[in-house]
Amino acid sequence: MLDKAVSFIKQLTEAGVALIALAIVVQIIFGTGVDSSIPFIGGDVIGTITDIVGTLGAAGLVGLAAVAVLYSIFNRS
């Protein structure tokens, strides 16, 4: 039962990453101007990701450790 739950969470995470990638592509294709948020996406996806990366970069070693943890989680088989 626990294996099914872990498998479901992995599939949900993969679907979330795929949706984020799709939102980025849609925003690149259709986004124009200073405020490049797309109405049917509901926000500025690229701006949000840029803010997250900037925050992690400003955190120094703690940000680097957070990136390493996230990387290991996403690359776990």
N, CA, C, O and CB atoms as a CASP TS submission, in Angstrom:
PFRMAT TS
TARGET T0000
AUTHOR 0000-0000-0000
METHOD Language model
MODEL 1
PARENT N/A
ATOM      1  N   MET     1       0.823  -1.195   0.000  1.00  0.00           N
ATOM      2  CA  MET     1       0.000   0.000   0.000  1.00  0.00           C
ATOM      3  C   MET     1       0.871   1.264   0.000  1.00  0.00           C
ATOM      4  O   MET     1       0.564   2.252  -0.668  1.00  0.00           O
ATOM      5  CB  MET     1      -0.939  -0.005   1.213  1.00  0.00           C
ATOM      6  N   LEU     2       1.953   1.204   0.759  1.00  0.00           N
ATOM      7  CA  LEU     2       2.858   2.351   0.802  1.00  0.00           C
ATOM      8  C   LEU     2       3.519   2.562  -0.558  1.00  0.00           C
ATOM      9  O   LEU     2       3.760   3.699  -0.965  1.00  0.00           O
ATOM     10  CB  LEU     2       3.928   2.155   1.892  1.00  0.00           C
ATOM     11  N   ASP     3       3.813   1.457  -1.264  1.00  0.00           N
ATOM     12  CA  ASP     3       4.404   1.568  -2.597  1.00  0.00           C
ATOM     13  C   ASP     3       3.465   2.269  -3.571  1.00  0.00           C
ATOM     14  O   ASP     3       3.901   3.044  -4.422  1.00  0.00           O
ATOM     15  CB  ASP     3       4.766   0.186  -3.130  1.00  0.00           C
ATOM     16  N   LYS     4       2.168   1.988  -3.435  1.00  0.00           N
ATOM     17  CA  LYS     4       1.183   2.654  -4.297  1.00  0.00           C
ATOM     18  C   LYS     4       1.135   4.147  -4.007  1.00  0.00           C
ATOM     19  O   LYS     4       1.035   4.958  -4.928  1.00  0.00           O
ATOM     20  CB  LYS     4      -0.213   2.035  -4.105  1.00  0.00           C
ATOM     21  N   ALA     5       1.207   4.511  -2.733  1.00  0.00           N
ATOM     22  CA  ALA     5       1.171   5.927  -2.361  1.00  0.00           C
ATOM     23  C   ALA     5       2.403   6.653  -2.890  1.00  0.00           C
ATOM     24  O   ALA     5       2.298   7.760  -3.418  1.00  0.00           O
ATOM     25  CB  ALA     5       1.079   6.083  -0.832  1.00  0.00           C
ATOM     26  N   VAL     6       3.566   6.028  -2.748  1.00  0.00           N
ATOM     27  CA  VAL     6       4.807   6.638  -3.236  1.00  0.00           C
ATOM     28  C   VAL     6       4.763   6.768  -4.759  1.00  0.00           C
ATOM     29  O   VAL     6       5.183   7.783  -5.316  1.00  0.00           O
ATOM     30  CB  VAL     6       6.040   5.801  -2.798  1.00  0.00           C
ATOM     31  N   SER     7       4.256   5.740  -5.420  1.00  0.00           N
ATOM     32  CA  SER     7       4.135   5.782  -6.877  1.00  0.00           C
ATOM     33  C   SER     7       3.189   6.897  -7.317  1.00  0.00           C
ATOM     34  O   SER     7       3.466   7.600  -8.289  1.00  0.00           O
ATOM     35  CB  SER     7       3.643   4.430  -7.410  1.00  0.00           C
ATOM     36  N   PHE     8       2.084   7.058  -6.612  1.00  0.00           N
ATOM     37  CA  PHE     8       1.131   8.124  -6.941  1.00  0.00           C
ATOM     38  C   PHE     8       1.768   9.495  -6.753  1.00  0.00           C
ATOM     39  O   PHE     8       1.579  10.384  -7.583  1.00  0.00           O
ATOM     40  CB  PHE     8      -0.135   8.007  -6.073  1.00  0.00           C
ATOM     41  N   ILE     9       2.515   9.673  -5.678  1.00  0.00           N
ATOM     42  CA  ILE     9       3.159  10.964  -5.413  1.00  0.00           C
ATOM     43  C   ILE     9       4.199  11.269  -6.495  1.00  0.00           C
ATOM     44  O   ILE     9       4.319  12.411  -6.938  1.00  0.00           O
ATOM     45  CB  ILE     9       3.823  10.966  -4.010  1.00  0.00           C
ATOM     46  N   LYS    10       4.952  10.243  -6.921  1.00  0.00           N
ATOM     47  CA  LYS    10       5.937  10.446  -7.995  1.00  0.00           C
ATOM     48  C   LYS    10       5.244  10.853  -9.291  1.00  0.00           C
ATOM     49  O   LYS    10       5.705  11.759  -9.985  1.00  0.00           O
ATOM     50  CB  LYS    10       6.768   9.164  -8.220  1.00  0.00           C
ATOM     51  N   GLN    11       4.144  10.190  -9.617  1.00  0.00           N
ATOM     52  CA  GLN    11       3.414  10.527 -10.838  1.00  0.00           C
ATOM     53  C   GLN    11       2.829  11.930 -10.753  1.00  0.00           C
ATOM     54  O   GLN    11       2.827  12.667 -11.738  1.00  0.00           O
ATOM     55  CB  GLN    11       2.300   9.508 -11.096  1.00  0.00           C
ATOM     56  N   LEU    12       2.335  12.296  -9.578  1.00  0.00           N
ATOM     57  CA  LEU    12       1.787  13.637  -9.386  1.00  0.00           C
ATOM     58  C   LEU    12       2.873  14.700  -9.532  1.00  0.00           C
ATOM     59  O   LEU    12       2.639  15.754 -10.123  1.00  0.00           O
ATOM     60  CB  LEU    12       1.121  13.750  -8.010  1.00  0.00           C
ATOM     61  N   THR    13       4.058  14.422  -8.994  1.00  0.00           N
ATOM     62  CA  THR    13       5.178  15.350  -9.118  1.00  0.00           C
ATOM     63  C   THR    13       5.603  15.501 -10.572  1.00  0.00           C
ATOM     64  O   THR    13       5.855  16.612 -11.037  1.00  0.00           O
ATOM     65  CB  THR    13       6.360  14.878  -8.270  1.00  0.00           C
ATOM     66  N   GLU    14       5.684  14.385 -11.288  1.00  0.00           N
ATOM     67  CA  GLU    14       6.047  14.444 -12.708  1.00  0.00           C
ATOM     68  C   GLU    14       5.015  15.235 -13.504  1.00  0.00           C
ATOM     69  O   GLU    14       5.372  15.998 -14.402  1.00  0.00           O
ATOM     70  CB  GLU    14       6.185  13.027 -13.287  1.00  0.00           C
ATOM     71  N   ALA    15       3.740  15.055 -13.179  1.00  0.00           N
ATOM     72  CA  ALA    15       2.695  15.816 -13.864  1.00  0.00           C
ATOM     73  C   ALA    15       2.816  17.306 -13.544  1.00  0.00           C
ATOM     74  O   ALA    15       2.612  18.146 -14.420  1.00  0.00           O
ATOM     75  CB  ALA    15       1.299  15.296 -13.466  1.00  0.00           C
ATOM     76  N   GLY    16       3.146  17.635 -12.300  1.00  0.00           N
ATOM     77  CA  GLY    16       3.327  19.033 -11.921  1.00  0.00           C
ATOM     78  C   GLY    16       4.487  19.684 -12.659  1.00  0.00           C
ATOM     79  O   GLY    16       4.372  20.817 -13.126  1.00  0.00           O
ATOM     80  N   VAL    17       5.602  18.971 -12.764  1.00  0.00           N
ATOM     81  CA  VAL    17       6.768  19.496 -13.492  1.00  0.00           C
ATOM     82  C   VAL    17       6.423  19.686 -14.969  1.00  0.00           C
ATOM     83  O   VAL    17       6.826  20.673 -15.584  1.00  0.00           O
ATOM     84  CB  VAL    17       7.989  18.542 -13.341  1.00  0.00           C
ATOM     85  N   ALA    18       5.673  18.733 -15.536  1.00  0.00           N
ATOM     86  CA  ALA    18       5.262  18.854 -16.942  1.00  0.00           C
ATOM     87  C   ALA    18       4.339  20.062 -17.132  1.00  0.00           C
ATOM     88  O   ALA    18       4.444  20.765 -18.137  1.00  0.00           O
ATOM     89  CB  ALA    18       4.552  17.559 -17.413  1.00  0.00           C
ATOM     90  N   LEU    19       3.440  20.308 -16.182  1.00  0.00           N
ATOM     91  CA  LEU    19       2.551  21.473 -16.285  1.00  0.00           C
ATOM     92  C   LEU    19       3.334  22.785 -16.176  1.00  0.00           C
ATOM     93  O   LEU    19       3.033  23.752 -16.876  1.00  0.00           O
ATOM     94  CB  LEU    19       1.470  21.416 -15.192  1.00  0.00           C
ATOM     95  N   ILE    20       4.327  22.810 -15.304  1.00  0.00           N
ATOM     96  CA  ILE    20       5.160  24.010 -15.198  1.00  0.00           C
ATOM     97  C   ILE    20       5.902  24.254 -16.504  1.00  0.00           C
ATOM     98  O   ILE    20       5.976  25.391 -16.970  1.00  0.00           O
ATOM     99  CB  ILE    20       6.162  23.879 -14.031  1.00  0.00           C
ATOM    100  N   ALA    21       6.454  23.196 -17.103  1.00  0.00           N
ATOM    101  CA  ALA    21       7.156  23.334 -18.379  1.00  0.00           C
ATOM    102  C   ALA    21       6.208  23.835 -19.464  1.00  0.00           C
ATOM    103  O   ALA    21       6.574  24.695 -20.265  1.00  0.00           O
ATOM    104  CB  ALA    21       7.782  21.995 -18.798  1.00  0.00           C
ATOM    105  N   LEU    22       4.995  23.297 -19.488  1.00  0.00           N
ATOM    106  CA  LEU    22       3.999  23.752 -20.466  1.00  0.00           C
ATOM    107  C   LEU    22       3.645  25.224 -20.245  1.00  0.00           C
ATOM    108  O   LEU    22       3.525  25.983 -21.206  1.00  0.00           O
ATOM    109  CB  LEU    22       2.728  22.885 -20.381  1.00  0.00           C
ATOM    110  N   ALA    23       3.480  25.625 -18.999  1.00  0.00           N
ATOM    111  CA  ALA    23       3.158  27.019 -18.704  1.00  0.00           C
ATOM    112  C   ALA    23       4.279  27.953 -19.146  1.00  0.00           C
ATOM    113  O   ALA    23       4.016  29.057 -19.623  1.00  0.00           O
ATOM    114  CB  ALA    23       2.889  27.196 -17.211  1.00  0.00           C
ATOM    115  N   ILE    24       5.529  27.517 -18.991  1.00  0.00           N
ATOM    116  CA  ILE    24       6.659  28.333 -19.429  1.00  0.00           C
ATOM    117  C   ILE    24       6.635  28.493 -20.944  1.00  0.00           C
ATOM    118  O   ILE    24       6.816  29.598 -21.456  1.00  0.00           O
ATOM    119  CB  ILE    24       7.993  27.705 -18.976  1.00  0.00           C
ATOM    120  N   VAL    25       6.415  27.407 -21.653  1.00  0.00           N
ATOM    121  CA  VAL    25       6.375  27.468 -23.114  1.00  0.00           C
ATOM    122  C   VAL    25       5.235  28.360 -23.587  1.00  0.00           C
ATOM    123  O   VAL    25       5.418  29.171 -24.495  1.00  0.00           O
ATOM    124  CB  VAL    25       6.226  26.059 -23.708  1.00  0.00           C
ATOM    125  N   VAL    26       4.066  28.219 -22.983  1.00  0.00           N
ATOM    126  CA  VAL    26       2.913  29.043 -23.372  1.00  0.00           C
ATOM    127  C   VAL    26       3.196  30.508 -23.099  1.00  0.00           C
ATOM    128  O   VAL    26       2.845  31.373 -23.902  1.00  0.00           O
ATOM    129  CB  VAL    26       1.642  28.600 -22.620  1.00  0.00           C
ATOM    130  N   GLN    27       3.838  30.794 -21.953  1.00  0.00           N
ATOM    131  CA  GLN    27       4.136  32.195 -21.641  1.00  0.00           C
ATOM    132  C   GLN    27       5.181  32.759 -22.600  1.00  0.00           C
ATOM    133  O   GLN    27       5.111  33.934 -22.962  1.00  0.00           O
ATOM    134  CB  GLN    27       4.626  32.328 -20.190  1.00  0.00           C
ATOM    135  N   ILE    28       6.135  31.953 -23.012  1.00  0.00           N
ATOM    136  CA  ILE    28       7.129  32.432 -23.979  1.00  0.00           C
ATOM    137  C   ILE    28       6.469  32.719 -25.320  1.00  0.00           C
ATOM    138  O   ILE    28       6.775  33.721 -25.966  1.00  0.00           O
ATOM    139  CB  ILE    28       8.264  31.401 -24.155  1.00  0.00           C
ATOM    140  N   ILE    29       5.571  31.849 -25.734  1.00  0.00           N
ATOM    141  CA  ILE    29       4.918  32.018 -27.038  1.00  0.00           C
ATOM    142  C   ILE    29       3.935  33.183 -27.040  1.00  0.00           C
ATOM    143  O   ILE    29       3.948  33.999 -27.961  1.00  0.00           O
ATOM    144  CB  ILE    29       4.194  30.739 -27.432  1.00  0.00           C
ATOM    145  N   PHE    30       3.083  33.269 -26.019  1.00  0.00           N
ATOM    146  CA  PHE    30       1.999  34.250 -26.032  1.00  0.00           C
ATOM    147  C   PHE    30       2.239  35.479 -25.177  1.00  0.00           C
ATOM    148  O   PHE    30       1.522  36.469 -25.320  1.00  0.00           O
ATOM    149  CB  PHE    30       0.755  33.605 -25.587  1.00  0.00           C
ATOM    150  N   GLY    31       3.234  35.448 -24.287  1.00  0.00           N
ATOM    151  CA  GLY    31       3.468  36.577 -23.394  1.00  0.00           C
ATOM    152  C   GLY    31       4.164  37.718 -24.101  1.00  0.00           C
ATOM    153  O   GLY    31       5.174  37.513 -24.775  1.00  0.00           O
ATOM    154  N   THR    32       3.634  38.914 -23.953  1.00  0.00           N
ATOM    155  CA  THR    32       4.255  40.094 -24.550  1.00  0.00           C
ATOM    156  C   THR    32       4.212  41.235 -23.553  1.00  0.00           C
ATOM    157  O   THR    32       3.383  41.250 -22.643  1.00  0.00           O
ATOM    158  CB  THR    32       3.550  40.493 -25.871  1.00  0.00           C
ATOM    159  N   GLY    33       5.096  42.173 -23.730  1.00  0.00           N
ATOM    160  CA  GLY    33       5.084  43.370 -22.903  1.00  0.00           C
ATOM    161  C   GLY    33       5.787  43.159 -21.569  1.00  0.00           C
ATOM    162  O   GLY    33       6.390  42.118 -21.308  1.00  0.00           O
ATOM    163  N   VAL    34       5.684  44.194 -20.734  1.00  0.00           N
ATOM    164  CA  VAL    34       6.338  44.168 -19.426  1.00  0.00           C
ATOM    165  C   VAL    34       5.671  43.148 -18.525  1.00  0.00           C
ATOM    166  O   VAL    34       6.352  42.347 -17.884  1.00  0.00           O
ATOM    167  CB  VAL    34       6.307  45.557 -18.771  1.00  0.00           C
ATOM    168  N   ASP    35       4.341  43.166 -18.467  1.00  0.00           N
ATOM    169  CA  ASP    35       3.602  42.189 -17.673  1.00  0.00           C
ATOM    170  C   ASP    35       3.215  41.061 -18.603  1.00  0.00           C
ATOM    171  O   ASP    35       2.208  41.139 -19.306  1.00  0.00           O
ATOM    172  CB  ASP    35       2.339  42.823 -16.986  1.00  0.00           C
ATOM    173  N   SER    36       4.022  40.006 -18.604  1.00  0.00           N
ATOM    174  CA  SER    36       3.795  38.935 -19.560  1.00  0.00           C
ATOM    175  C   SER    36       2.966  37.804 -18.970  1.00  0.00           C
ATOM    176  O   SER    36       3.131  36.647 -19.355  1.00  0.00           O
ATOM    177  CB  SER    36       5.112  38.399 -20.055  1.00  0.00           C
ATOM    178  N   SER    37       2.077  38.131 -18.037  1.00  0.00           N
ATOM    179  CA  SER    37       1.224  37.091 -17.484  1.00  0.00           C
ATOM    180  C   SER    37       0.111  36.760 -18.476  1.00  0.00           C
ATOM    181  O   SER    37      -0.433  37.640 -19.143  1.00  0.00           O
ATOM    182  CB  SER    37       0.633  37.530 -16.125  1.00  0.00           C
ATOM    183  N   ILE    38      -0.208  35.495 -18.554  1.00  0.00           N
ATOM    184  CA  ILE    38      -1.232  35.006 -19.472  1.00  0.00           C
ATOM    185  C   ILE    38      -2.518  34.805 -18.679  1.00  0.00           C
ATOM    186  O   ILE    38      -2.492  34.152 -17.635  1.00  0.00           O
ATOM    187  CB  ILE    38      -0.784  33.676 -20.175  1.00  0.00           C
ATOM    188  N   PRO    39      -3.637  35.344 -19.142  1.00  0.00           N
ATOM    189  CA  PRO    39      -4.880  35.256 -18.358  1.00  0.00           C
ATOM    190  C   PRO    39      -5.310  33.833 -18.018  1.00  0.00           C
ATOM    191  O   PRO    39      -5.756  33.585 -16.898  1.00  0.00           O
ATOM    192  CB  PRO    39      -5.986  35.926 -19.105  1.00  0.00           C
ATOM    193  N   PHE    40      -5.189  32.895 -18.951  1.00  0.00           N
ATOM    194  CA  PHE    40      -5.676  31.550 -18.665  1.00  0.00           C
ATOM    195  C   PHE    40      -4.681  30.707 -17.874  1.00  0.00           C
ATOM    196  O   PHE    40      -5.020  29.609 -17.433  1.00  0.00           O
ATOM    197  CB  PHE    40      -6.011  30.852 -19.949  1.00  0.00           C
ATOM    198  N   ILE    41      -3.450  31.206 -17.685  1.00  0.00           N
ATOM    199  CA  ILE    41      -2.498  30.524 -16.802  1.00  0.00           C
ATOM    200  C   ILE    41      -2.676  31.040 -15.382  1.00  0.00           C
ATOM    201  O   ILE    41      -2.552  30.278 -14.423  1.00  0.00           O
ATOM    202  CB  ILE    41      -1.030  30.737 -17.283  1.00  0.00           C
ATOM    203  N   GLY    42      -2.958  32.299 -15.245  1.00  0.00           N
ATOM    204  CA  GLY    42      -3.224  32.855 -13.927  1.00  0.00           C
ATOM    205  C   GLY    42      -2.041  33.522 -13.262  1.00  0.00           C
ATOM    206  O   GLY    42      -2.089  33.780 -12.059  1.00  0.00           O
ATOM    207  N   GLY    43      -0.994  33.806 -13.986  1.00  0.00           N
ATOM    208  CA  GLY    43       0.129  34.497 -13.369  1.00  0.00           C
ATOM    209  C   GLY    43       1.361  34.501 -14.240  1.00  0.00           C
ATOM    210  O   GLY    43       1.367  33.980 -15.355  1.00  0.00           O
ATOM    211  N   ASP    44       2.401  35.102 -13.704  1.00  0.00           N
ATOM    212  CA  ASP    44       3.681  35.219 -14.396  1.00  0.00           C
ATOM    213  C   ASP    44       4.576  34.068 -13.954  1.00  0.00           C
ATOM    214  O   ASP    44       5.305  34.193 -12.970  1.00  0.00           O
ATOM    215  CB  ASP    44       4.357  36.598 -14.107  1.00  0.00           C
ATOM    216  N   VAL    45       4.528  32.965 -14.662  1.00  0.00           N
ATOM    217  CA  VAL    45       5.259  31.754 -14.285  1.00  0.00           C
ATOM    218  C   VAL    45       6.760  31.992 -14.339  1.00  0.00           C
ATOM    219  O   VAL    45       7.478  31.630 -13.407  1.00  0.00           O
ATOM    220  CB  VAL    45       4.877  30.584 -15.203  1.00  0.00           C
ATOM    221  N   ILE    46       7.236  32.589 -15.407  1.00  0.00           N
ATOM    222  CA  ILE    46       8.673  32.823 -15.558  1.00  0.00           C
ATOM    223  C   ILE    46       9.168  33.804 -14.489  1.00  0.00           C
ATOM    224  O   ILE    46      10.250  33.620 -13.932  1.00  0.00           O
ATOM    225  CB  ILE    46       8.988  33.364 -16.975  1.00  0.00           C
ATOM    226  N   GLY    47       8.390  34.826 -14.208  1.00  0.00           N
ATOM    227  CA  GLY    47       8.759  35.785 -13.161  1.00  0.00           C
ATOM    228  C   GLY    47       8.831  35.127 -11.787  1.00  0.00           C
ATOM    229  O   GLY    47       9.719  35.431 -10.991  1.00  0.00           O
ATOM    230  N   THR    48       7.893  34.229 -11.516  1.00  0.00           N
ATOM    231  CA  THR    48       7.891  33.521 -10.239  1.00  0.00           C
ATOM    232  C   THR    48       9.111  32.619 -10.110  1.00  0.00           C
ATOM    233  O   THR    48       9.750  32.583  -9.058  1.00  0.00           O
ATOM    234  CB  THR    48       6.612  32.698 -10.088  1.00  0.00           C
ATOM    235  N   ILE    49       9.435  31.898 -11.168  1.00  0.00           N
ATOM    236  CA  ILE    49      10.614  31.032 -11.135  1.00  0.00           C
ATOM    237  C   ILE    49      11.883  31.862 -10.989  1.00  0.00           C
ATOM    238  O   ILE    49      12.798  31.476 -10.261  1.00  0.00           O
ATOM    239  CB  ILE    49      10.687  30.166 -12.406  1.00  0.00           C
ATOM    240  N   THR    50      11.943  32.987 -11.670  1.00  0.00           N
ATOM    241  CA  THR    50      13.098  33.877 -11.553  1.00  0.00           C
ATOM    242  C   THR    50      13.240  34.396 -10.127  1.00  0.00           C
ATOM    243  O   THR    50      14.352  34.480  -9.606  1.00  0.00           O
ATOM    244  CB  THR    50      12.974  35.053 -12.533  1.00  0.00           C
ATOM    245  N   ASP    51      12.129  34.741  -9.496  1.00  0.00           N
ATOM    246  CA  ASP    51      12.162  35.197  -8.100  1.00  0.00           C
ATOM    247  C   ASP    51      12.659  34.100  -7.162  1.00  0.00           C
ATOM    248  O   ASP    51      13.440  34.366  -6.248  1.00  0.00           O
ATOM    249  CB  ASP    51      10.771  35.663  -7.661  1.00  0.00           C
ATOM    250  N   ILE    52      12.205  32.865  -7.390  1.00  0.00           N
ATOM    251  CA  ILE    52      12.643  31.751  -6.551  1.00  0.00           C
ATOM    252  C   ILE    52      14.148  31.524  -6.701  1.00  0.00           C
ATOM    253  O   ILE    52      14.854  31.337  -5.710  1.00  0.00           O
ATOM    254  CB  ILE    52      11.869  30.467  -6.912  1.00  0.00           C
ATOM    255  N   VAL    53      14.628  31.540  -7.931  1.00  0.00           N
ATOM    256  CA  VAL    53      16.068  31.349  -8.171  1.00  0.00           C
ATOM    257  C   VAL    53      16.863  32.493  -7.558  1.00  0.00           C
ATOM    258  O   VAL    53      17.932  32.270  -6.991  1.00  0.00           O
ATOM    259  CB  VAL    53      16.364  31.247  -9.686  1.00  0.00           C
ATOM    260  N   GLY    54      16.351  33.715  -7.666  1.00  0.00           N
ATOM    261  CA  GLY    54      17.028  34.861  -7.062  1.00  0.00           C
ATOM    262  C   GLY    54      17.084  34.757  -5.549  1.00  0.00           C
ATOM    263  O   GLY    54      18.100  35.091  -4.938  1.00  0.00           O
ATOM    264  N   THR    55      15.997  34.295  -4.939  1.00  0.00           N
ATOM    265  CA  THR    55      15.961  34.125  -3.488  1.00  0.00           C
ATOM    266  C   THR    55      16.947  33.049  -3.048  1.00  0.00           C
ATOM    267  O   THR    55      17.659  33.224  -2.059  1.00  0.00           O
ATOM    268  CB  THR    55      14.541  33.767  -3.022  1.00  0.00           C
ATOM    269  N   LEU    56      16.991  31.937  -3.780  1.00  0.00           N
ATOM    270  CA  LEU    56      17.942  30.880  -3.438  1.00  0.00           C
ATOM    271  C   LEU    56      19.375  31.358  -3.633  1.00  0.00           C
ATOM    272  O   LEU    56      20.258  31.010  -2.849  1.00  0.00           O
ATOM    273  CB  LEU    56      17.682  29.628  -4.286  1.00  0.00           C
ATOM    274  N   GLY    57      19.611  32.149  -4.672  1.00  0.00           N
ATOM    275  CA  GLY    57      20.948  32.675  -4.907  1.00  0.00           C
ATOM    276  C   GLY    57      21.377  33.653  -3.838  1.00  0.00           C
ATOM    277  O   GLY    57      22.550  33.692  -3.468  1.00  0.00           O
ATOM    278  N   ALA    58      20.441  34.446  -3.333  1.00  0.00           N
ATOM    279  CA  ALA    58      20.757  35.415  -2.285  1.00  0.00           C
ATOM    280  C   ALA    58      20.987  34.739  -0.937  1.00  0.00           C
ATOM    281  O   ALA    58      21.607  35.322  -0.048  1.00  0.00           O
ATOM    282  CB  ALA    58      19.637  36.438  -2.163  1.00  0.00           C
ATOM    283  N   ALA    59      20.490  33.512  -0.782  1.00  0.00           N
ATOM    284  CA  ALA    59      20.637  32.806   0.480  1.00  0.00           C
ATOM    285  C   ALA    59      22.015  32.185   0.651  1.00  0.00           C
ATOM    286  O   ALA    59      22.336  31.678   1.726  1.00  0.00           O
ATOM    287  CB  ALA    59      19.588  31.742   0.590  1.00  0.00           C
ATOM    288  N   GLY    60      22.826  32.217  -0.386  1.00  0.00           N
ATOM    289  CA  GLY    60      24.190  31.703  -0.294  1.00  0.00           C
ATOM    290  C   GLY    60      24.247  30.202  -0.129  1.00  0.00           C
ATOM    291  O   GLY    60      23.665  29.464  -0.924  1.00  0.00           O
ATOM    292  N   LEU    61      24.945  29.743   0.900  1.00  0.00           N
ATOM    293  CA  LEU    61      25.152  28.317   1.126  1.00  0.00           C
ATOM    294  C   LEU    61      23.839  27.600   1.427  1.00  0.00           C
ATOM    295  O   LEU    61      23.648  26.460   1.002  1.00  0.00           O
ATOM    296  CB  LEU    61      26.134  28.103   2.269  1.00  0.00           C
ATOM    297  N   VAL    62      22.945  28.245   2.144  1.00  0.00           N
ATOM    298  CA  VAL    62      21.645  27.636   2.448  1.00  0.00           C
ATOM    299  C   VAL    62      20.849  27.430   1.160  1.00  0.00           C
ATOM    300  O   VAL    62      20.197  26.399   0.996  1.00  0.00           O
ATOM    301  CB  VAL    62      20.844  28.517   3.444  1.00  0.00           C
ATOM    302  N   GLY    63      20.896  28.391   0.255  1.00  0.00           N
ATOM    303  CA  GLY    63      20.224  28.248  -1.032  1.00  0.00           C
ATOM    304  C   GLY    63      20.819  27.133  -1.863  1.00  0.00           C
ATOM    305  O   GLY    63      20.097  26.391  -2.529  1.00  0.00           O
ATOM    306  N   LEU    64      22.142  27.012  -1.825  1.00  0.00           N
ATOM    307  CA  LEU    64      22.814  25.938  -2.543  1.00  0.00           C
ATOM    308  C   LEU    64      22.422  24.576  -1.973  1.00  0.00           C
ATOM    309  O   LEU    64      22.217  23.622  -2.723  1.00  0.00           O
ATOM    310  CB  LEU    64      24.333  26.123  -2.481  1.00  0.00           C
ATOM    311  N   ALA    65      22.320  24.488  -0.663  1.00  0.00           N
ATOM    312  CA  ALA    65      21.906  23.235  -0.026  1.00  0.00           C
ATOM    313  C   ALA    65      20.465  22.899  -0.403  1.00  0.00           C
ATOM    314  O   ALA    65      20.140  21.736  -0.641  1.00  0.00           O
ATOM    315  CB  ALA    65      22.050  23.331   1.510  1.00  0.00           C
ATOM    316  N   ALA    66      19.601  23.913  -0.458  1.00  0.00           N
ATOM    317  CA  ALA    66      18.204  23.677  -0.849  1.00  0.00           C
ATOM    318  C   ALA    66      18.110  23.182  -2.281  1.00  0.00           C
ATOM    319  O   ALA    66      17.321  22.286  -2.581  1.00  0.00           O
ATOM    320  CB  ALA    66      17.376  24.956  -0.687  1.00  0.00           C
ATOM    321  N   VAL    67      18.906  23.755  -3.162  1.00  0.00           N
ATOM    322  CA  VAL    67      18.924  23.296  -4.558  1.00  0.00           C
ATOM    323  C   VAL    67      19.422  21.858  -4.638  1.00  0.00           C
ATOM    324  O   VAL    67      18.881  21.058  -5.401  1.00  0.00           O
ATOM    325  CB  VAL    67      19.814  24.216  -5.427  1.00  0.00           C
ATOM    326  N   ALA    68      20.437  21.523  -3.864  1.00  0.00           N
ATOM    327  CA  ALA    68      20.970  20.156  -3.865  1.00  0.00           C
ATOM    328  C   ALA    68      19.922  19.163  -3.372  1.00  0.00           C
ATOM    329  O   ALA    68      19.804  18.067  -3.921  1.00  0.00           O
ATOM    330  CB  ALA    68      22.231  20.069  -2.990  1.00  0.00           C
ATOM    331  N   VAL    69      19.167  19.531  -2.353  1.00  0.00           N
ATOM    332  CA  VAL    69      18.110  18.651  -1.844  1.00  0.00           C
ATOM    333  C   VAL    69      17.017  18.469  -2.887  1.00  0.00           C
ATOM    334  O   VAL    69      16.572  17.346  -3.124  1.00  0.00           O
ATOM    335  CB  VAL    69      17.512  19.215  -0.544  1.00  0.00           C
ATOM    336  N   LEU    70      16.580  19.556  -3.511  1.00  0.00           N
ATOM    337  CA  LEU    70      15.552  19.453  -4.547  1.00  0.00           C
ATOM    338  C   LEU    70      16.039  18.626  -5.729  1.00  0.00           C
ATOM    339  O   LEU    70      15.282  17.834  -6.290  1.00  0.00           O
ATOM    340  CB  LEU    70      15.133  20.843  -5.021  1.00  0.00           C
ATOM    341  N   TYR    71      17.299  18.806  -6.108  1.00  0.00           N
ATOM    342  CA  TYR    71      17.862  18.037  -7.217  1.00  0.00           C
ATOM    343  C   TYR    71      17.870  16.543  -6.904  1.00  0.00           C
ATOM    344  O   TYR    71      17.535  15.715  -7.751  1.00  0.00           O
ATOM    345  CB  TYR    71      19.284  18.515  -7.529  1.00  0.00           C
ATOM    346  N   SER    72      18.255  16.217  -5.682  1.00  0.00           N
ATOM    347  CA  SER    72      18.289  14.796  -5.311  1.00  0.00           C
ATOM    348  C   SER    72      16.894  14.202  -5.239  1.00  0.00           C
ATOM    349  O   SER    72      16.713  13.024  -5.547  1.00  0.00           O
ATOM    350  CB  SER    72      18.993  14.613  -3.972  1.00  0.00           C
ATOM    351  N   ILE    73      15.909  14.988  -4.840  1.00  0.00           N
ATOM    352  CA  ILE    73      14.534  14.483  -4.785  1.00  0.00           C
ATOM    353  C   ILE    73      14.019  14.201  -6.189  1.00  0.00           C
ATOM    354  O   ILE    73      13.408  13.159  -6.421  1.00  0.00           O
ATOM    355  CB  ILE    73      13.609  15.491  -4.069  1.00  0.00           C
ATOM    356  N   PHE    74      14.256  15.110  -7.126  1.00  0.00           N
ATOM    357  CA  PHE    74      13.743  14.936  -8.479  1.00  0.00           C
ATOM    358  C   PHE    74      14.496  13.873  -9.265  1.00  0.00           C
ATOM    359  O   PHE    74      13.950  13.334 -10.228  1.00  0.00           O
ATOM    360  CB  PHE    74      13.803  16.240  -9.216  1.00  0.00           C
ATOM    361  N   ASN    75      15.721  13.555  -8.894  1.00  0.00           N
ATOM    362  CA  ASN    75      16.488  12.559  -9.623  1.00  0.00           C
ATOM    363  C   ASN    75      16.483  11.186  -8.946  1.00  0.00           C
ATOM    364  O   ASN    75      17.199  10.279  -9.372  1.00  0.00           O
ATOM    365  CB  ASN    75      17.901  13.036  -9.787  1.00  0.00           C
ATOM    366  N   ARG    76      15.694  11.039  -7.915  1.00  0.00           N
ATOM    367  CA  ARG    76      15.584   9.748  -7.240  1.00  0.00           C
ATOM    368  C   ARG    76      14.809   8.781  -8.137  1.00  0.00           C
ATOM    369  O   ARG    76      13.773   9.142  -8.694  1.00  0.00           O
ATOM    370  CB  ARG    76      14.884   9.900  -5.850  1.00  0.00           C
ATOM    371  N   SER    77      15.295   7.599  -8.270  1.00  0.00           N
ATOM    372  CA  SER    77      14.636   6.615  -9.149  1.00  0.00           C
ATOM    373  C   SER    77      13.635   5.778  -8.412  1.00  0.00           C
ATOM    374  O   SER    77      13.000   4.908  -9.009  1.00  0.00           O
ATOM    375  CB  SER    77      15.653   5.714  -9.794  1.00  0.00           C
TER
END
